[in-house]
Amino acid sequence: MLSAIFFGFLHCVSAKDSQGWGVIDINRGEWSEVIERDVCIVGGGASGVHAAVSLTDLNRTVVIVEQNNRLGGHTETYIDPGTKTPVDIGVVLFQPIPQVYDFFKKLNVPFLNTSAIKANTPGEPANTSLPALAYATLRKEVDFRGGMEVVRQTSSREEIAEAFQRMSDILSHYTYIEHGYDLPDPVPEDLYMLYGAFIEKHNLTAAFQTVYEISQGMGDLLHIPTMYVAKYFNTKDIVALTQGWLIHAHGNTSEIYSKAGDYISYDNILLESSVIASNRWKNSTMERGRAELLVSTRNEGLKLLSCSQVVLAISPQLSNLAGWDITAQEHDVFSKYTAANGYYTGLVRNIGLNQTISYSNEAAGMPFNIPVLPGMYRFAPIGVIDDVWSVKFGADIPTMTDDEVKSYIKREIQTIQRSQNATVTEPQWLTFKNHSPFHLRVTSQEIQHGFYKKLNALQGGLGGTMFYTGAALHTHHTSLLWRFNQEVLIPKMMGFW
């Protein structure tokens, strides 16, 4: 009897919920403002901001909801309080493709090609007129677990060049992965096999260490599906090894997003804000045919957004979508994401090591000497500010706390100091940023069985209301995300105008 009463109660609650017990209905009239726009964009990172600028150019009204106090996502820049010198600690490199040139020029952002930079000779002081990225150092390979210097397994320049040529030839058969996840059926085995098996199969091992260094944040490359690596380090990046990437001319990549904010107008940007509920079924009692998003802001209470279309530009983990009226199709797709990495970046000082030498984490006994994670990938002086060092730290899981990561980093820095007979110090953090979870992915089996076909099918869902962009829809590569917006996102949205 109790069970019958209990389930009867649940049925009663469900019926009431469908008649106005949702979060938006309960709070109806409690919001400080109703904001009506053609498009509501959730997420003010690289994809969301670029989409907002592109839609503004098409005369669509937009609003961005961003949980941080700035735009730019993983693009982060530290400004030294004394010298005002900027140091990028997040996204730095851009492919020289039309979408990047167009965006830089639209926002009047100065840029350089890395192939044209006249860097200092390693061992000499930095050229402080150049971005910190341009600082060239001598290099030591050290196992950060114990401080022992390691003789790195290396190939000749000729072998490396030949391996990259073979890689380029092979990946030229799969260039569609550089534009999104529009995969053929069946998916080619090369794309879902593990990357370690792929480089062995095609005799590409001589190129691996270079790929690994540029793909920091992706974790254990050898044991993830090849497609993810080949999207992150792709044929255009192979070309850029010799012809250069684009970088911000002054080492202040965040300027892209501050200028984009001005372009969009900060009246159309809700910083330090989050969506706490949604009603996207276009049956709103407020205005039939428009989706609603209830947003919690830091200083202005609740705001209700009324939107013809919604762009989700945040990581589509179910934990990020609490309060959303998730469809069965969305739940089926987003619940399949089973893996991601931890990636952390920052700057420290009070180190006392020789500032003409950087340290690469090379683990003795590991294939290709790849570091044992969790751990730092690299520890390097930035050159343009005295005794300031860059930290890049990775983990094969995204759940480490900031304090745990900082503790690991401190131990590894002190291990390096002892190995170099330097004074052991207490590192002082200037800035620390957590970019986890980094690189959502699914298993090889899910790729093989059509996961990305289901993901793509979500575009235009709910009668042309919902659209999706961001790294989960492509890769953690800003250049390619901007191109994805131009080639995929915006045309699909326009199809419902």
C-alpha positions in Angstrom: 0.0 0.0 0.0 2.8 2.4 0.9 4.4 1.8 -2.5 1.1 2.4 -4.3 0.7 5.7 -2.4 4.3 6.7 -3.1 4.1 6.1 -6.8 0.7 7.8 -6.9 2.4 10.8 -5.3 5.1 10.8 -7.9 2.5 10.7 -10.6 0.7 13.6 -9.1 3.9 15.7 -8.8 4.8 14.9 -12.5 1.4 16.1 -13.6 1.6 19.3 -11.6 5.2 19.8 -12.9 3.9 19.7 -16.5 1.2 22.3 -15.6 3.5 25.0 -14.2 5.8 23.7 -11.4 9.0 24.3 -13.4 11.7 26.6 -12.1 10.8 29.3 -14.7 7.1 29.1 -13.8 7.7 29.2 -10.0 9.9 32.3 -10.5 7.7 34.0 -13.1 7.6 37.7 -12.5 10.6 37.6 -10.0 13.2 38.5 -12.6 14.7 41.9 -12.8 14.5 42.1 -16.6 13.3 40.3 -19.7 15.8 40.3 -22.5 14.5 39.5 -25.9 17.1 38.6 -28.6 17.2 36.7 -31.9 19.9 34.4 -30.5 21.0 33.6 -27.0 24.5 32.2 -26.7 25.5 30.2 -23.7 29.3 30.4 -23.3 31.6 33.3 -23.9 34.7 31.4 -25.0 36.3 31.3 -28.4 33.3 29.7 -30.1 30.6 31.6 -28.4 32.2 35.0 -29.0 33.0 34.3 -32.6 29.4 33.2 -33.2 28.1 36.3 -31.6 30.3 38.6 -33.8 29.3 36.6 -36.9 25.6 36.8 -36.1 25.9 40.5 -35.3 27.3 41.0 -38.8 24.2 39.3 -40.1 22.0 41.7 -38.3 20.8 39.2 -35.7 20.5 40.5 -32.1 22.4 38.5 -29.6 23.1 38.1 -25.9 26.0 36.0 -24.4 25.8 34.3 -21.0 29.2 33.7 -19.5 30.0 32.3 -16.1 33.4 34.0 -15.8 34.2 37.7 -15.3 35.6 38.0 -18.8 35.3 36.6 -22.3 37.8 34.3 -24.0 37.5 30.9 -22.3 40.9 29.2 -22.4 42.5 32.3 -23.8 44.1 33.9 -20.7 46.7 36.6 -20.3 48.6 37.7 -17.2 49.5 41.4 -17.1 52.5 42.2 -14.9 51.5 44.9 -12.4 54.8 46.7 -12.5 55.9 46.5 -16.1 52.4 46.0 -17.7 54.0 43.3 -19.8 51.4 40.8 -21.0 52.1 37.0 -20.9 49.7 34.6 -22.5 49.2 31.4 -20.4 46.4 29.9 -22.5 45.6 29.8 -26.2 48.5 31.3 -28.2 48.8 29.8 -31.7 46.4 30.2 -34.6 46.5 28.6 -38.1 47.0 31.1 -40.9 43.6 30.4 -42.5 41.1 32.9 -43.9 38.7 32.8 -41.0 41.6 33.8 -38.6 42.8 36.6 -40.8 39.3 37.9 -41.2 38.6 37.9 -37.5 41.8 39.5 -36.6 41.3 42.2 -39.2 37.7 42.8 -38.3 38.7 43.5 -34.7 42.0 45.3 -35.6 44.1 42.8 -33.7 47.9 43.0 -34.5 49.5 39.6 -35.3 52.8 38.1 -36.3 53.8 34.9 -38.1 56.1 32.9 -36.0 58.3 32.1 -39.0 59.1 35.8 -39.3 60.2 36.3 -35.6 63.9 36.9 -35.0 64.2 35.3 -31.6 67.1 35.5 -29.3 69.9 33.0 -29.5 69.3 30.3 -26.9 71.4 31.1 -23.8 71.1 34.8 -24.3 68.5 37.2 -22.7 65.1 37.6 -24.2 64.1 40.2 -26.7 61.6 42.0 -24.5 60.0 43.7 -27.5 58.6 40.3 -28.6 55.9 38.1 -27.0 57.1 35.7 -24.2 56.3 32.8 -26.6 59.3 33.9 -28.7 61.8 33.5 -25.9 64.3 30.7 -26.9 66.1 28.8 -24.2 68.5 26.0 -23.8 66.8 22.8 -22.9 67.3 20.1 -20.4 65.4 16.8 -20.4 64.7 15.8 -16.8 62.5 13.1 -15.2 60.5 15.2 -12.9 59.8 12.3 -10.6 63.3 12.2 -9.3 65.3 15.0 -11.1 67.5 12.7 -13.1 68.6 14.0 -16.5 67.4 11.7 -19.3 69.0 10.9 -22.6 66.1 11.4 -24.9 65.2 8.9 -27.6 65.6 10.9 -30.7 65.4 10.6 -34.5 67.4 12.4 -37.1 66.0 15.6 -38.7 65.7 13.6 -42.0 63.7 10.9 -40.3 61.4 13.4 -38.6 60.8 15.3 -41.9 60.1 12.0 -43.7 57.7 10.9 -41.0 55.8 14.2 -41.2 55.6 13.9 -45.0 54.1 10.4 -44.6 51.7 11.7 -41.9 50.6 14.5 -44.2 50.0 12.1 -47.1 47.9 9.7 -44.9 45.9 12.4 -43.2 45.1 14.0 -46.6 42.6 11.2 -47.1 40.7 12.3 -44.0 40.8 16.1 -44.3 37.0 16.2 -43.5 37.9 15.8 -39.8 39.5 19.3 -39.9 36.0 20.7 -40.5 34.0 19.0 -37.8 32.7 15.5 -37.2 30.9 14.8 -40.5 32.3 11.3 -40.8 31.7 8.6 -43.5 29.8 5.4 -42.7 31.6 3.2 -42.0 34.2 5.2 -40.1 37.7 4.4 -41.4 39.6 2.2 -39.0 42.6 4.6 -39.0 40.4 7.2 -37.3 39.2 5.1 -34.4 42.3 3.0 -33.7 44.4 4.1 -30.8 47.1 6.6 -31.9 50.0 4.5 -30.7 48.8 1.7 -33.1 48.3 4.3 -35.9 51.9 5.6 -35.7 53.3 2.1 -35.6 51.1 1.0 -38.5 52.2 3.9 -40.7 55.8 4.2 -39.5 55.3 7.7 -38.0 57.1 7.2 -34.7 59.8 9.7 -35.6 57.2 12.5 -35.6 55.6 11.5 -32.3 57.6 13.6 -29.9 56.9 16.8 -31.8 53.2 16.0 -32.0 53.2 15.3 -28.3 54.9 18.6 -27.3 52.5 20.7 -29.4 49.5 18.7 -28.2 49.9 19.3 -24.5 46.7 19.0 -22.6 45.6 15.9 -24.6 47.1 13.6 -22.1 48.3 10.1 -23.1 48.2 10.4 -26.8 49.2 6.8 -27.4 46.0 5.5 -25.9 43.3 7.7 -27.4 41.6 7.4 -30.8 43.6 8.7 -33.6 40.9 11.0 -34.9 41.2 13.2 -31.8 45.0 13.7 -32.2 44.7 14.2 -35.9 42.1 17.0 -35.4 44.2 18.8 -32.8 47.5 18.4 -34.7 46.4 18.3 -38.3 47.8 18.8 -41.8 47.8 22.6 -41.5 49.9 22.3 -38.3 52.4 20.1 -40.2 52.7 22.9 -42.7 53.0 25.5 -39.9 56.0 23.7 -38.5 58.0 25.3 -41.3 55.8 28.1 -42.5 54.6 29.4 -39.1 51.5 30.0 -37.0 50.0 33.3 -36.2 50.3 34.9 -32.7 49.2 38.2 -31.1 52.0 40.6 -31.9 52.3 41.8 -28.3 51.6 38.5 -26.5 48.1 39.7 -25.4 45.8 37.2 -27.0 43.0 38.2 -24.6 42.8 41.5 -26.5 40.8 39.6 -29.2 38.0 39.0 -26.8 38.0 42.4 -25.1 37.7 44.0 -28.6 35.1 41.5 -29.6 33.1 42.5 -26.4 33.2 46.1 -27.6 32.1 45.0 -31.1 29.2 43.1 -29.7 28.5 45.7 -27.0 28.8 44.7 -23.3 25.1 45.6 -23.0 24.6 42.2 -24.8 26.9 40.3 -22.5 26.0 38.8 -19.1 29.3 38.1 -17.2 29.4 36.0 -14.0 26.1 34.6 -15.0 24.7 31.1 -15.5 21.5 29.5 -16.9 19.6 27.8 -14.1 16.5 26.7 -16.1 15.3 26.5 -19.6 12.1 26.1 -21.5 13.0 25.5 -25.1 9.9 23.8 -26.3 8.4 26.9 -27.9 5.2 26.7 -26.0 5.9 29.5 -23.5 3.0 31.3 -22.0 5.0 34.5 -22.2 5.5 34.5 -26.0 4.5 31.6 -28.1 7.3 30.3 -30.4 10.3 31.5 -28.4 12.7 29.6 -26.0 13.3 30.9 -22.5 16.4 30.8 -20.4 16.4 31.8 -16.8 19.7 33.3 -15.9 21.2 34.0 -12.4 23.5 37.0 -12.5 26.0 38.1 -9.8 24.6 41.5 -9.0 21.3 41.9 -10.8 19.3 38.8 -9.6 17.4 36.8 -12.1 17.0 37.7 -15.8 14.7 36.0 -18.3 16.0 35.6 -21.8 13.5 35.2 -24.6 15.2 33.8 -27.7 14.3 32.6 -31.2 17.4 30.4 -31.3 19.9 29.2 -28.6 23.5 28.3 -29.2 25.1 26.1 -26.6 28.8 26.9 -26.6 29.9 25.3 -23.4 31.1 21.8 -22.6 28.0 19.7 -23.1 28.4 17.5 -20.0 25.2 16.7 -18.3 26.6 18.2 -15.1 26.8 21.6 -16.9 23.2 21.4 -17.9 21.5 21.0 -14.6 18.1 22.8 -14.8 17.9 22.6 -18.6 14.9 20.8 -20.1 17.2 18.2 -21.7 15.6 16.1 -24.5 16.0 12.3 -24.7 18.2 12.7 -27.7 20.5 15.2 -26.0 20.7 13.0 -22.9 21.5 9.9 -25.0 24.4 11.8 -26.8 25.9 13.8 -23.9 25.9 10.9 -21.5 28.3 9.0 -23.8 31.2 11.3 -23.0 33.2 9.1 -20.7 36.7 10.6 -20.8 38.4 13.9 -20.5 41.8 15.2 -19.3 42.9 17.6 -16.6 44.9 20.6 -17.9 46.3 23.4 -15.8 48.4 26.4 -16.5 50.0 29.3 -14.6 53.0 31.4 -13.7 55.2 31.2 -10.6 58.2 33.2 -9.3 60.8 33.0 -6.6 62.4 30.0 -8.4 66.1 31.0 -8.5 67.1 28.7 -11.4 69.1 29.8 -14.5 66.7 31.7 -16.6 68.3 30.7 -19.9 67.3 27.0 -19.4 63.9 25.3 -19.7 63.1 21.9 -18.4 61.1 19.2 -20.3 59.6 16.3 -18.4 61.0 13.2 -19.9 60.2 10.0 -18.1 62.9 7.3 -18.1 61.6 3.9 -19.2 58.4 5.3 -20.8 57.7 5.0 -24.5 59.1 8.1 -26.3 60.0 9.4 -22.8 56.5 10.8 -22.4 56.0 12.1 -18.9 54.1 10.1 -16.3 50.9 12.0 -15.5 49.7 13.7 -13.4 52.7 16.0 -13.7 54.1 19.0 -15.4 54.8 18.8 -19.2 57.3 21.6 -19.1 58.8 24.2 -16.8 60.2 27.2 -18.5 61.3 30.8 -17.8 59.2 33.4 -19.8 62.2 35.7 -20.3 60.3 39.0 -20.5 59.8 39.3 -16.7 62.6 38.5 -14.3 62.3 35.1 -12.5 58.8 34.3 -13.7 58.3 30.7 -14.9 55.5 29.1 -17.0 53.8 25.9 -15.7 51.9 23.4 -17.9 50.5 20.5 -15.9 48.4 17.6 -17.2 46.4 14.7 -15.8 44.6 11.8 -17.4 41.6 12.6 -15.3 39.9 16.0 -14.9 39.0 15.7 -11.2 42.1 16.9 -9.4 41.5 19.9 -7.2 43.5 23.1 -7.6 45.3 22.5 -4.3 46.3 19.0 -5.3 47.7 20.3 -8.6 49.6 23.1 -6.9 51.1 20.6 -4.5 52.3 18.3 -7.3 53.8 21.3 -9.1 55.6 22.5 -6.0 57.1 19.1 -5.4 58.3 18.8 -9.0 59.8 22.3 -9.0 61.7 21.6 -5.8 62.8 18.3 -7.3 64.3 20.2 -10.3 65.9 22.7 -7.9 67.6 19.9 -6.0 68.8 18.2 -9.2 70.4 21.5 -10.3 72.0 22.1 -6.9 69.9 25.3 -6.5 68.3 26.7 -3.4 65.0 25.0 -2.7 62.4 27.7 -2.5 58.7 28.1 -2.0 57.2 29.0 -5.4 54.9 32.0 -5.4 51.9 31.9 -7.7 51.2 34.9 -9.9 48.3 33.2 -11.6 46.8 29.7 -11.9 44.1 28.5 -14.2 42.2 25.3 -14.4 41.2 24.3 -17.9 39.6 21.0 -16.9 37.8 19.0 -18.1 39.9 19.3 -21.3 38.9 17.4 -24.4 35.7 15.5 -23.9 35.8 12.3 -25.9 34.1 8.9 -26.4 35.5 5.4 -26.9 36.7 4.0 -30.2 33.6 1.8 -30.2 31.3 4.8 -29.9 33.1 6.5 -32.8 32.8 3.3 -34.9 29.1 2.9 -34.1 28.0 6.4 -35.1 28.2 8.6 -32.0 29.1 11.7 -34.1 26.3 11.2 -36.5 23.9 11.4 -33.5 25.8 14.5 -32.2 25.5 16.3 -35.5 21.8 15.4 -35.7 21.1 17.6 -32.7 21.8 20.7 -34.7 18.5 22.5 -35.4 16.7 20.5 -32.8 13.4 21.6 -31.2 12.1 23.0 -34.4 15.2 25.0 -35.3 15.8 26.3 -31.8 18.9 24.5 -30.6 22.4 24.7 -32.1 25.8 23.7 -30.7 29.4 24.7 -31.1 32.7 24.5 -29.2 35.5 22.0 -28.7 33.2 19.0 -28.1 31.7 19.6 -31.6 35.2 19.8 -33.1 38.5 20.2 -31.2 40.4 22.4 -28.8 41.8 24.5 -31.7 40.5 28.1 -31.9 41.3 28.5 -35.6 39.2 25.4 -36.5 36.4 26.4 -34.1 36.0 29.7 -35.9 36.0 28.0 -39.2 33.4 25.5 -37.9 31.1 28.4 -37.0 31.4 29.8 -40.5 31.1 26.6 -42.4 28.6 24.6 -40.2 27.0 26.5 -37.3 25.9 29.7 -39.0 24.6 28.1 -42.3 22.5 25.6 -40.2 21.0 28.5 -38.2 20.2 30.5 -41.3 18.3 27.5 -42.6 15.6 28.3 -40.0 15.4 32.1 -40.6 
